[in-house]
């Protein structure tokens, strides 16, 4: 068995494991919902599901989420290994191409202006496309508005609230050179969105099966009102997470999402805005990206902390009933 075949089989096993974990997460979410709705006639008096209490299920849910992140990292690592094997296989041809192109004349030029030992070099880059963003579940709205309730602690400032509002409701865009994140040669650019409102309005230009949420109604209530509830905590997460999103679902529909941002007093404005964008992406139905520099990567890279064109494409796919799939990035 060749190394490339072994890597491919390993990748397939990881993807199968990932699918199983996602199915288990969906099942656990349903069980939690059953216990949370135990006051209804159907579930009245229900304290456990399959012998597990709601605390047991929530712990199981957290363990599954960690396992999913771990598997996604392994898939990324296996994919990188496959690319390396592919690159090594073409090295002889590249080396021959270098000689045929006359670049060696620059390297070995022994003129007085360029004595041997002072070598000139050239390089080329190849744009390796194919990174993906996972789609999970979507909201099924009759309109285009989601209610967002921000629960703040006493230490949260009005300025921090403005940063959060901007990360969600801004329609501003910014362009970055593709060479910054190795997505293209210097001089080509990509558009990034500073807030989800702008990104979602771009996604809504596609003809999708379900309404893409493009408007947000911010409310300030200490209760459980709202579709997406954001809790701002001064506490550090024991596992080191900066944010956490939990969504209550029914089949492929998101019914409610809960976002927690940790250690908010020690976050810079850029960090806070980026974490909110990332977690809000989960609350809207996106999973993680295999591109390490993407906003939706499992570990957030602050190089370009904004919503990418690939995230927009993934959102359009998701709301066109392509749940539980992967959107392939064009760059």
N, C-alpha and C positions, 0 to 999 in steps of 0.2 A: 504494500500500500504506500503510495507516495505521500509526502508531507502535506501537499495541497489537498489531497482526498481526505486525509485524516482531519485536517483543519475544517474542511467543509462538513464532515460528519459531526465533529464537535460543535460547530455552529448550529447545525440542525437540532442536535440534542438540547442545546441551550434554549433555542427558540421554542421547542416543544415544552420544556420546563417552564419557560416564561408564560406560555399560553395557559398551562395548568395553574400556575400561581394567580394569574389574572382571573381565571374562573373561580378559584377558591376565594379570592378577595371579593368578587361579586356575590358569591354565596354568603360569605360572612357579613357583608353589608346588609343583605336581605334579612339575615337572622337578627342583626342589631336593630334593624327597623321594626321587626316583629315585637321585640321586647320594649322598644321605645314607644310603641303604639299599644301597649298591653291594656290600656284603659278603655280601648274600643271593645265593642261587643264580641268581636271575633277572637280577640286575644286576651280578654279580661282574666286576670289572675295568673297570667303566664309569667313565670320567673326564670325559666331556662328553656333553651332550644338545643336539642341533641345533647342534653346533660350539661350545657355550658351556660353560665350566668352572663349578664351583659358585660361585666368586668372581664370575664374570661374571653369573651368574643372580641372586645376592644383590644385586649392584649394580643390576641391572635391576629387581628387586623393589622396591628402595628408591626408584628413579626413578619407578616406576609409582605407588607409594604417595603420593609428593609430587604427582604429576600429578593423582591422584584428589582430594586435598585442594584443589588449585588449582581444579579443575572445580567442586567442591562450593561453593567460595567464589563462583565466577562465577554458579552457579545461584541462590545466595542473593541476589547483587546484582541479577540479572535479575528475580527474584521481587519484590524490593523496588521495582524500577522499575515493574513491572506494577501493584503496589499504589498507587504514587504516581499513575500515569496514571488509575487508577480513582477515586482520591480527588479529583483535579483535575476529573474529569468531573462529579462531583456537587457541586462547590463552588457553582455558581449556585443549585442547589436548596437547599443549606444556608443560603446567604445570604438567600434568600427566606424560608426557615423562621425565621431569626432575626428578620426584620422582622415576620413574621406572629405570632411568639410574644410580641412586646412587649419583647424584650430591649433594643431600641434606646432604649426609654424610660429604661433605666438608664444607657446609654452617653451619652445626650445630655441628661440631666437637668441643667438650669441653675439649680437651686434654690440658695439661699445655702449649704445644707449640702454641695452638690456642684456647685461652679462649673464652667463649661465649661473643659476642659483637665485636670480631675481625673476621669478616666473610670473607672467601675466596669466590670468584665469578668466574664463567665461562660465556662465551657468545658465541653465534653463529650469523652469518649474512646470510641473504638470498639474492641472486642476483636477483633483480627484473627487468627482461628484459622487452622489449616492448616499450621503448621510440621510437619516430619516428622523421624522418626528412621529411619535405614537399618538394615535387618536383613541379616546376612551369612550366617554358617553356625552350626550348633548342635552341641553335644555330643550324642552318642547313648548315654545311660547306661542300665545295667541297674538301677541304684539311683538315689540322689539325691546321692551324695557325690563331690566332686572333691578330689584331693590337691594341696595347695599347698606348694611347697618354696621357702623364702626363703633365697637365698644372700647372705650379708652380708659386707661388707668389715670389716676390723678397727675402722674408725672408727664403725661403726653402733652406736648405743646401744640398750639394752633398751627405753628409752622410745620410741624411734623404731619399734621392732618392735611395741610396743603400739599405736601410732598406725596402723600398717599392718594389724594384726589387726583393729582396730576398724572400719576402712574396709571390710573384707571381711565380718567375722562379726557385726557389730552388728545388732540387730533394733530399735533405737530409731528413733522417728520424731519429726519436728518439723514444726510448721505455720508457714507464712509467709503474710502478707497478699498477695493476688494483685496488688495495686497496685504492689508493689515492683518487679515485672518486667513490669508493664503487661499482665497476663493477665486482669484483671477489676477491678471497682470496689473501692474501699476498703471493707473489712469482709467480703469473701469471702476464703476461705483455700484453700490446697492443702497436701496432705501430702507431705513429703519424707522419704527414708530415709537414715539416717546410714551404713548398711552394706548390702552386697549381700545378705546372708542375709535380712534383713527384706524387702527389695524382691522377692527371688526367691520367698519364701514367699507374698507377696501375689500374684505372678504365677502361682504354682502352684495357686491357687484356681480358675483357669480349667481347663477340660477340654482339655488339649493332647495332641497326638499323641505327643510325646516327653517323657520325664521332665525336668522343670525341676530343675537342680542347686540344692539348698537347704542342703546341709551341706558343711562344709569341714574336711578333715583336714590340719592343719599339720604338716609334717615339717621337720627340720633336717638336711640332708645335703649334702655337697659334690659329690655325683654328680648324675646326670641324672634321679633319681627324681622322681615327681610328675607330675600332669597339667598344672599351671600352675607354671612356674618363674619366680620373681621375682629378678632380679639388682639389687642396690643398689650403685651406682657413685659414687665420689667425682669421677669425671671429668666435665667439661663436654662436652656434645655439640657437635661442630664446626659443626653446622647450627642450633644453638640450641634443639633439642628438649629438653623436660623429661622426656619418657617415650617409649617405643617398644614396640610389641607386634607380635610375629610369631607366626602360628599355622600349624601343619602340618595340612593338610586332605586329605581323600579324598572326592571328590564334594562333598556338602553337609555332611560330618561333620568336626568338629574333633577331631584326634587328640592334639594337644599344643600348648600355647601358652607363649611366652617373653616375659616383660615385663622391660624395663630401665628403671630410674629413675635419672636422671643427677644429678650434683652434689648428692648427698643431704645433705652436710654443711652446705650453705648454704640448705636449705629450712626454712621454719617448719613447725610441726606442721600448720597448716591447709593449707599448700601441699602437703605430703607426702601428707596424707590425701586431698586432692582429686585429685591426680595418680594415686594408686593407684586411687581409685574410677573415674576415667576410663579408665585403661588396662585395669583388670579388666573393665570393660564391654566393651571390644574382645575380651578373652580369652574372654568368655562368648558372643560372637557378634554384638555390636552394632557398627554403623558410626557415622557422625557424624550430628548433628542440624543442621537448618537454623536452629533457634532459637539466637541468639547467647548467650542467658543460660543455656542448658541445659548440664548437666554434660558431655554428649556432643558439644558443639560443637567444631569443629576447634581453636579458640583458647579456652581455658578462662576463663570469667568467674567470679570469686570472689564475686559478689554472693550467690548461694545455691549453695554448692558441694556439693550433695547430689543424691541420685538422685530424679528427678522421677516423677510419676505417668505421664507419657508414656513414660519409659524402661521402667517396669513393663509398660505396655501393649505396647510393642515386644518385650519379652522374651516375653510370652505369645504374641504373633503368631509370633515366631521359632520357638518350641518347638511350635507348632502347624503346623509344616512350611511356614511362609511365609518361606522364605529368599530373600534377594536382593530384597526388596521394601521398601516404606516404610510405616511406621505414621504415620497422621495424628494429631497431638495434638488432644485435645478442648479444651484451653485454650491 
